[in-house]
Amino acid sequence: MKQLIGTGVALITPFKTDFSVDVDALHRIVNYCVDGGVDYLVVLGTTGESVTLTKEEKQLVVDTVTIANAGRLPLVVGVGGNNTVAVIEELQKLDLTNFDAVLSVSPYYNRPTQEGIYQHFKAIAQVSPKPIILYNVPGRTGSNMLTATVARLAELENIVAIKEASGNMLQVQELIKECPKDFHVISGDDATALATVLAGGSGVISVLGQGLPTEFSSMIRLGLDRNVDEAYRQHYELQDGMGLIFQEGNPAGIKAIFEVLGLSRAGVRLPLMEASESLKKNISDFVKSLKVFA
């Protein structure tokens, strides 16, 4: 799965003024990311507001990204939940022909034991026609996938990576140390992306990276090449943006960046709220002042 090395981006779902899916804007964003040098695209993740999309809208997003991408980059699709049977059924019904892997979040809300998490993913891996990327995001799920659980899952043939978004670099290092060498440890936090790469991780699935694809991809590529000083210089240029886009929740911040860039509106669906005018101004100032290559 060399497709998972480098910078992946968790695509937003842009909306029109009536909050229907803006297909034209999604086309523009895909082209912008591809032209900007990212390595792969992730569809229907948290950043894509997948929990507020209908089945028909999800299919529309998948079809739109597939057409816009036109085979240029590897594609990953988010399929996860806290009902194991329902996740299995969705995987069996989806046409995954154009996708390279499935990103599946650890079960949320019902907070299973570590054995429950293991059995959940084992059952999914047994039926998935595509490789599975585990997604650990304790801040959203209410439970943490421990290193020992991930290491057990990494032994299964169809589980190839983890998107690690605990924000805990010690846990990231433990994963890299304990999991098989061909298992990809991918940062799920923009702020720890470079540190993860330098510790031996494979890259990042980024939020900010879709708004600043050239800059973010450059930083990660430098990290993978062990050009540490220049990589960190670029990291510090991007650091304020990493914080700004999450100040009022994701994806409100990254959608504000796309509004600044003129690629899509900043609207999000309830219960999320659009970024405030003060945050939009700060984000606009950040984007306009960015001089990574100065």
DOTORMAR-220146 format. One record per residue (C-alpha): residue number from 0; residue in three letters; x, y, z. Coordinates in nm, 2 decimals. Each point is the difference from the previous one (the first is absolute). Layout:
<sites>
NUM ALA X Y Z
...
</sites>
This chain:
<sites>
0 MET 0.00 0.00 0.00
1 LYS 0.26 0.26 -0.11
2 GLN -0.31 0.21 -0.10
3 LEU -0.02 0.09 0.37
4 ILE 0.34 0.17 0.03
5 GLY 0.00 0.38 0.00
6 THR -0.28 0.25 0.03
7 GLY -0.36 -0.12 -0.02
8 VAL -0.28 0.26 0.05
9 ALA -0.34 -0.05 0.16
10 LEU -0.22 0.18 -0.25
11 ILE -0.28 0.23 0.10
12 THR -0.35 -0.02 -0.14
13 PRO -0.08 0.35 -0.13
14 PHE -0.36 0.12 0.01
15 LYS -0.20 0.25 -0.20
16 THR -0.21 0.28 0.17
17 ASP -0.29 -0.25 0.04
18 PHE 0.25 -0.25 0.16
19 SER -0.02 -0.25 -0.28
20 VAL 0.32 -0.15 -0.12
21 ASP 0.20 0.24 -0.22
22 VAL 0.13 -0.24 -0.27
23 ASP 0.17 0.27 -0.20
24 ALA 0.19 0.12 0.31
25 LEU 0.10 -0.36 0.09
26 HIS 0.15 -0.03 -0.36
27 ARG 0.20 0.31 0.06
28 ILE 0.13 -0.11 0.33
29 VAL 0.11 -0.34 -0.13
30 ASN 0.18 0.16 -0.29
31 TYR 0.16 0.25 0.24
32 CYS 0.13 -0.28 0.22
33 VAL 0.13 -0.21 -0.28
34 ASP 0.17 0.29 -0.17
35 GLY 0.14 0.10 0.34
36 GLY 0.19 -0.32 0.03
37 VAL -0.18 -0.21 0.27
38 ASP 0.05 -0.37 -0.02
39 TYR -0.35 -0.14 0.06
40 LEU -0.36 0.11 0.07
41 VAL -0.22 -0.11 0.28
42 VAL -0.38 0.02 -0.05
43 LEU -0.28 -0.01 0.25
44 GLY 0.20 0.05 0.31
45 THR -0.09 0.21 0.30
46 THR 0.12 0.32 -0.18
47 GLY -0.24 -0.09 -0.28
48 GLU -0.29 0.03 0.24
49 SER -0.10 -0.36 -0.09
50 VAL -0.23 -0.04 0.31
51 THR -0.23 0.27 -0.14
52 LEU -0.01 -0.14 -0.36
53 THR -0.28 -0.23 -0.13
54 LYS 0.09 -0.32 -0.18
55 GLU -0.08 0.17 -0.32
56 GLU 0.22 0.29 0.08
57 LYS 0.29 -0.23 0.10
58 GLN -0.03 -0.17 -0.34
59 LEU 0.00 0.34 -0.17
60 VAL 0.32 0.10 0.18
61 VAL 0.17 -0.33 -0.09
62 ASP -0.10 0.03 -0.36
63 THR 0.10 0.36 -0.02
64 VAL 0.34 -0.05 0.15
65 THR 0.06 -0.31 -0.22
66 ILE -0.08 0.19 -0.32
67 ALA 0.19 0.31 0.10
68 ASN 0.31 -0.21 0.10
69 ALA -0.01 -0.20 -0.32
70 GLY 0.24 -0.26 0.13
71 ARG 0.28 0.25 0.07
72 LEU 0.03 -0.07 0.38
73 PRO -0.08 -0.30 0.22
74 LEU -0.33 0.03 0.18
75 VAL -0.10 -0.10 0.35
76 VAL -0.37 0.00 0.12
77 GLY -0.13 0.02 0.35
78 VAL -0.23 -0.28 0.11
79 GLY -0.03 -0.04 0.38
80 GLY -0.24 0.01 0.29
81 ASN -0.09 -0.15 0.34
82 ASN -0.22 -0.28 -0.14
83 THR 0.22 -0.27 -0.13
84 VAL -0.27 -0.17 -0.21
85 ALA -0.10 0.33 -0.16
86 VAL 0.36 0.08 -0.10
87 ILE 0.03 -0.35 -0.15
88 GLU -0.32 0.05 -0.20
89 GLU 0.11 0.34 -0.13
90 LEU 0.33 -0.15 -0.11
91 GLN -0.17 -0.28 -0.18
92 LYS -0.24 0.24 -0.18
93 LEU 0.25 0.27 -0.10
94 ASP 0.17 0.00 -0.34
95 LEU 0.36 0.03 0.11
96 THR 0.15 -0.06 -0.34
97 ASN 0.17 0.34 -0.03
98 PHE 0.13 0.00 0.36
99 ASP 0.33 -0.13 0.13
100 ALA -0.09 -0.02 0.37
101 VAL -0.27 0.05 0.26
102 LEU 0.04 0.23 0.30
103 SER -0.20 -0.13 0.29
104 VAL -0.04 0.18 0.33
105 SER 0.01 -0.18 0.34
106 PRO -0.35 -0.05 0.14
107 TYR -0.13 0.31 0.17
108 TYR -0.24 0.08 0.27
109 ASN -0.06 -0.36 0.13
110 ARG 0.37 -0.01 0.10
111 PRO 0.09 -0.37 -0.04
112 THR 0.28 -0.18 0.18
113 GLN 0.33 -0.05 -0.18
114 GLU -0.11 -0.35 -0.08
115 GLY -0.33 0.14 -0.15
116 ILE 0.20 0.24 -0.21
117 TYR 0.22 -0.29 -0.13
118 GLN -0.30 -0.22 -0.08
119 HIS -0.18 0.29 -0.17
120 PHE 0.29 0.06 -0.24
121 LYS 0.08 -0.37 -0.05
122 ALA -0.36 -0.05 -0.12
123 ILE 0.02 0.29 -0.23
124 ALA 0.34 -0.11 -0.14
125 GLN -0.13 -0.34 -0.08
126 VAL -0.27 0.14 -0.24
127 SER 0.16 0.31 -0.14
128 PRO 0.10 -0.02 -0.36
129 LYS 0.26 0.27 0.06
130 PRO 0.28 0.05 0.26
131 ILE -0.11 0.16 0.33
132 ILE 0.16 0.31 0.16
133 LEU -0.09 0.01 0.37
134 TYR -0.09 0.35 0.13
135 ASN 0.06 0.08 0.36
136 VAL -0.14 0.33 0.11
137 PRO -0.07 -0.02 0.38
138 GLY -0.12 0.36 0.02
139 ARG -0.30 -0.09 -0.22
140 THR -0.06 -0.37 0.08
141 GLY 0.04 0.01 0.38
142 SER 0.25 -0.29 0.01
143 ASN 0.36 -0.05 -0.10
144 MET 0.13 -0.29 -0.21
145 LEU 0.30 -0.11 0.20
146 THR 0.33 -0.10 -0.17
147 ALA -0.04 -0.37 0.10
148 THR -0.34 -0.01 -0.18
149 VAL 0.13 0.17 -0.31
150 ALA 0.30 -0.24 -0.01
151 ARG -0.24 -0.30 0.01
152 LEU -0.21 0.15 -0.28
153 ALA 0.31 0.08 -0.20
154 GLU 0.07 -0.37 -0.02
155 LEU -0.32 -0.05 -0.21
156 GLU 0.07 0.00 -0.37
157 ASN -0.27 0.25 -0.10
158 ILE 0.09 0.26 0.26
159 VAL 0.29 0.21 -0.13
160 ALA 0.01 0.33 0.19
161 ILE -0.13 0.23 0.27
162 LYS -0.09 0.36 -0.01
163 GLU 0.11 0.10 0.35
164 ALA -0.17 0.31 0.14
165 SER 0.05 -0.03 0.37
166 GLY 0.25 0.28 -0.01
167 ASN 0.22 -0.20 0.23
168 MET 0.35 -0.03 -0.15
169 LEU 0.11 -0.27 0.25
170 GLN -0.29 -0.21 -0.13
171 VAL 0.11 0.07 -0.36
172 GLN 0.35 -0.11 0.08
173 GLU -0.13 -0.32 0.17
174 LEU -0.21 -0.08 -0.31
175 ILE 0.30 0.04 -0.23
176 LYS 0.21 -0.22 0.23
177 GLU -0.25 -0.28 0.06
178 CYS -0.18 -0.03 -0.33
179 PRO 0.15 -0.19 -0.30
180 LYS 0.24 0.20 -0.22
181 ASP -0.24 0.00 -0.30
182 PHE -0.29 0.13 0.21
183 HIS -0.06 0.38 -0.06
184 VAL -0.03 0.23 0.30
185 ILE -0.16 0.31 -0.14
186 SER -0.04 0.33 0.19
187 GLY -0.36 0.11 0.05
188 ASP 0.10 0.33 0.15
189 ASP 0.15 0.28 -0.21
190 ALA 0.20 0.12 0.30
191 THR 0.17 -0.33 0.05
192 ALA 0.04 -0.09 -0.37
193 LEU 0.36 0.09 -0.04
194 ALA 0.10 -0.15 0.34
195 THR -0.17 -0.32 -0.10
196 VAL 0.18 -0.02 -0.33
197 LEU 0.34 0.07 0.17
198 ALA -0.08 -0.28 0.25
199 GLY -0.04 -0.25 -0.28
200 GLY -0.36 0.05 -0.10
201 SER -0.13 -0.01 -0.36
202 GLY -0.16 0.35 -0.02
203 VAL -0.32 0.17 0.08
204 ILE -0.37 0.02 -0.08
205 SER -0.03 0.37 0.03
206 VAL -0.27 0.26 0.03
207 LEU 0.21 0.31 -0.07
208 GLY 0.18 -0.18 -0.28
209 GLN -0.30 0.03 -0.23
210 GLY -0.01 0.38 0.04
211 LEU 0.38 0.03 -0.03
212 PRO 0.09 -0.31 -0.20
213 THR 0.33 0.12 -0.15
214 GLU 0.13 0.13 0.33
215 PHE -0.11 -0.29 0.22
216 SER 0.11 -0.26 -0.25
217 SER 0.34 0.16 -0.02
218 MET 0.04 -0.01 0.38
219 ILE -0.09 -0.37 0.01
220 ARG 0.23 -0.09 -0.29
221 LEU 0.29 0.18 0.16
222 GLY -0.07 -0.20 0.32
223 LEU 0.00 -0.33 -0.19
224 ASP 0.33 0.10 -0.16
225 ARG 0.14 0.08 0.34
226 ASN 0.06 0.37 -0.09
227 VAL -0.08 0.08 0.36
228 ASP 0.09 0.37 0.03
229 GLU -0.19 0.11 -0.31
230 ALA -0.29 -0.22 0.08
231 TYR -0.03 0.16 0.34
232 ARG 0.04 0.35 -0.15
233 GLN -0.31 -0.07 -0.21
234 HIS -0.18 -0.16 0.29
235 TYR 0.03 0.32 0.21
236 GLU -0.12 0.20 -0.30
237 LEU -0.31 -0.21 -0.01
238 GLN -0.05 -0.04 0.38
239 ASP -0.23 0.29 0.06
240 GLY -0.23 -0.13 -0.27
241 MET -0.01 -0.34 0.16
242 GLY -0.14 0.16 0.31
243 LEU -0.23 0.25 -0.17
244 ILE -0.19 -0.26 -0.20
245 PHE -0.11 -0.19 0.31
246 GLN -0.08 0.29 0.23
247 GLU -0.38 -0.02 -0.07
248 GLY -0.01 -0.37 -0.11
249 ASN 0.07 -0.20 -0.31
250 PRO -0.08 0.06 -0.29
251 ALA -0.11 0.36 0.07
252 GLY 0.36 0.13 -0.01
253 ILE 0.12 -0.18 -0.31
254 LYS -0.32 0.10 -0.18
255 ALA 0.08 0.36 0.09
256 ILE 0.34 -0.04 -0.18
257 PHE -0.18 -0.13 -0.31
258 GLU -0.22 0.31 0.01
259 VAL 0.31 0.22 0.02
260 LEU 0.14 -0.19 -0.30
261 GLY -0.33 0.04 -0.19
262 LEU -0.05 -0.37 -0.05
263 SER -0.31 -0.06 0.21
264 ARG -0.23 0.15 0.26
265 ALA 0.07 -0.03 0.37
266 GLY -0.34 -0.14 0.10
267 VAL -0.03 -0.31 0.22
268 ARG -0.30 -0.20 0.10
269 LEU -0.15 0.01 0.35
270 PRO 0.08 -0.07 0.27
271 LEU 0.33 0.15 -0.12
272 MET 0.02 0.37 -0.05
273 GLU 0.18 0.20 -0.27
274 ALA 0.32 0.17 0.12
275 SER -0.05 0.34 0.16
276 GLU 0.09 0.32 -0.18
277 SER 0.29 0.05 0.24
278 LEU 0.14 -0.34 -0.07
279 LYS -0.05 0.04 -0.37
280 LYS 0.21 0.32 0.01
281 ASN 0.28 -0.17 0.19
282 ILE 0.00 -0.29 -0.24
283 SER 0.00 0.24 -0.30
284 ASP 0.29 0.20 0.15
285 PHE 0.19 -0.33 0.05
286 VAL -0.05 -0.12 -0.35
287 LYS 0.09 0.33 -0.16
288 SER 0.31 0.04 0.21
289 LEU 0.13 -0.36 -0.05
290 LYS 0.35 0.00 -0.14
291 VAL 0.12 -0.36 0.05
292 PHE 0.26 0.03 -0.28
293 ALA 0.12 0.35 0.08
</sites>
